[in-house]
Amino acid sequence: MSDAYPEYIEEFSIEISDFNPIGPTAHIPLPETLPKRNNRIINIQNDDDWCFGWSVLGALHPVKVHPERNLHRLYGGFVEELNMNDIPVPVPVSTPVYEKFEENNLEISLCVYEWHNQNECLEFRYVSERREEEYKQVNLLVITEEERSHYCIIKDLHKLVYNHSKHKGRKYLCRYCLHVYSAEKGLKKHIPKCKGLNNAPQQPQMPVKNRSVKAFYNHKCIQPNPYRIFWDLEMLTEKLTPEEKTKLTHTEKLQMHKPCGYCYVVVHMDSSLNYEIISHDLYKGPDALERFVIKIEEELANIQEDLSAPAEMIMAPVVSKFMADRLNCIPENIGKYKAMDVGQLRFLDSFQHMAMGLDKLVACLGETPKKFPLTVKHFTEKGYSMDKIKLLFRKGVFPYNWTNAWEKFDRTSLPPRKDFYSLLSKVGPEEVPDIQTIAPDAEIGYMPE
């Protein structure tokens, strides 16, 4: 029963046994799979259970001639340097024991590796958290023969793992993750941020004084393009029928946007920002998108030899009907494309590269004349004052909700501010720049302009 409980316990006893793992003991020969020549391993020839202690002392007090022999004579005078309190002998291959040893000996940074005979490679057994150069580094190797183990001194870790990479020159190895570098400079840069074998290296990096502002700095990487096409495509908003509102998806449908007109300017520009408008077109009509593609192809044919990067845009379904035999695409999913080729034109989905809208991208530049040198130069020559030119430093607002019929394009004046409200972006009249102050100077006579 799930709610049962004992009412009376007559006797209760717990038996505890000490666990004494068998640790490395007396000398055993090096494995056959270890590199034979120049492996830089010192195999301590002890006949007691203190091979761990002798190996640590041998690493701290290196001897040039036969450091593996006569241990009491070579290292006996240094035994008192090690604090082996609460350390079992023989010392087992155990992380808590190694941590206790480092706790007792604050000046030592200990790393213990084990040689894997089958894979012929090093494996970590313990990696110290002490990374600073002030600590005395001790690298030990555990070798195994049947059920016996033994500690050895790794005199040069770089030589031991020389064959782990294809680089044949001098190798510099990180003792904490065994990552190999071909230059000492790379190793010194890596060690402060190394977190060991199982953790990726991380290091907080603050911006330098002259690069503290997020901006584009690699101007040397820009590939100059002598021809640029600036264009804009506008839509006519139509009300949806009840059938269209409930068709296909559960998404709330508000309006149908259909291309109604476009304007583009082809500019030739040299490295000194001297520019010349070589072509432009303004058009209004139900076939605006088809005509736009045709006109852009004509411009491409005129400047094909010099053009290195076509203009970018997001294509509409009408293009596939209009030029189906010349259309190729790189799909991301069934309804989204990364790139589309229409003949020799390649159109990229710029939203995947810059997710912010044009208004926010322009706002990041700030209303500073030096950020818009061509705009200032062109409209200054036209006689505009700087106050009116600054109104052009932001993205204009189009009255999409108001533009819902072709008759609206016959107006000879701009609509009032209240008609610039956008149902989709929720832009209100108070956010619309005073375009009426620009229209007379720009010789804007009717809506399509």
Steps between C-alpha positions, in 0.01 A plus 500: 500500500629843407406654838657223713761595760683305773365525854790334677868422420657235716856534371676726249867476402733653236826338395766722339815373333800709402560523125870481422554507124823346383724786391812504285786323673842371399677543167355344183640539146359752255227371264606380157261746334680805641740679262840339554728783393515835673172455688638707792350270765690419819391163637583506872660169606362471852448180698248647746147647479617863486537542122264802504715687750827410323354612167388836641844559655668398174293758311580773755873418519610377156822301470688471169665158549278197570225684691307172535764325716621530861186682608589534867839648413365740236172609658512382861607844620186659355238264647405750771396750232186298425201513732343154468255535789174309437644366172472118476810303399515363238333805345194386299398650166231717657396861446415566870846374599672728247291794620602426859866483394477845337322631808793380713764630257392849396797565272440200269284482186434129433383335178464121474460315170459133415630324192229313310668193355229414249461848349865596558414843638489699823189522715433748778476381858537834678552858384598771744308826525824683575600665171733779609875480432580543870409136569743211456366279223500123556385273216465130584417200284315192625588174322325168556604137467216256563378605849813693597552873452797731529574876492763645264631852441413675174808710441380654173130472418556645152730214397263235635212608277710604200321257268152618598502767226642524149711807576866389487664801658531594866165454675363688799242309701244620752529267799139573600323396176782350285435749219808530278639831371776551248622820668562590863309827452179311429542283810558800730189667362294184553597402857333790691160413350535120493233324708628146458404214273121504548438874486545742212750782565334830584637844571307827545637760262413866531518732198817703460485875545495595132255221408244540780222604261331229297561598140649373177879530504628263230479752219802338337284191435241689299494413133431817302201490268485781246129452429221510755126470458273668753138394470172493683185301433162612632180302558130560453294376796172326419233374735462126525178317426358273774613197298858630476516571872425138589704338223790258569642609837386608845704821480293816533491669158455875488587617149613384157815681386550517124788677322381828357815691411874533528784744466868428451817696436824359353803685633860482383740584783879513522727455803486874576120488537452689176179369353292527187139392453512304176145366497171514689139394462171577674193291421146442629275220381361152574796337321757688711689193621529339156615827347747554782671165431521578127649845562756368746610238246542775242716696744701187569568454130630857478746472789572124498878537466537723805222380727635271775204473739135510385238678704330302774126446541239248613311358204123463478308199358416693182863467386475120485203534265663770292845340454451136608743361243787719629437470872728313742495520879679380812216403738516514878157342540186456291409868509828682558805542280855606578575606143324513164653522154295658222708465188833668578359689799542362853266629767589442866261510794666791677279451807705188585811717515350809666191409701429861601279715282637776280376769738698351792811445288494862388432617857820325611697740281354804675395824336858603428579660161835319470315165504302605188757676279324429170160611627645825636697567182209434265233698683735787587557545128121504461474790746363314805572636848668269752184489715305354208785268399502349851141387443640274228739328744216276618280247324192653349149390596263386226120524558428134429155490662394811312635370166231239439381600151660609173303825507708618797798540266318771305515742793710811445590539869617280783245358746476657846705366792212297647490280187858380553394262778619142434285207606796259492784703653272710723681817387292799605471848345728648767789285370467621141764758399372832366521393136282794398801726561708298252241446228506854349880510473506147356244602237262224610177565316290188548496175700709267278799731542 
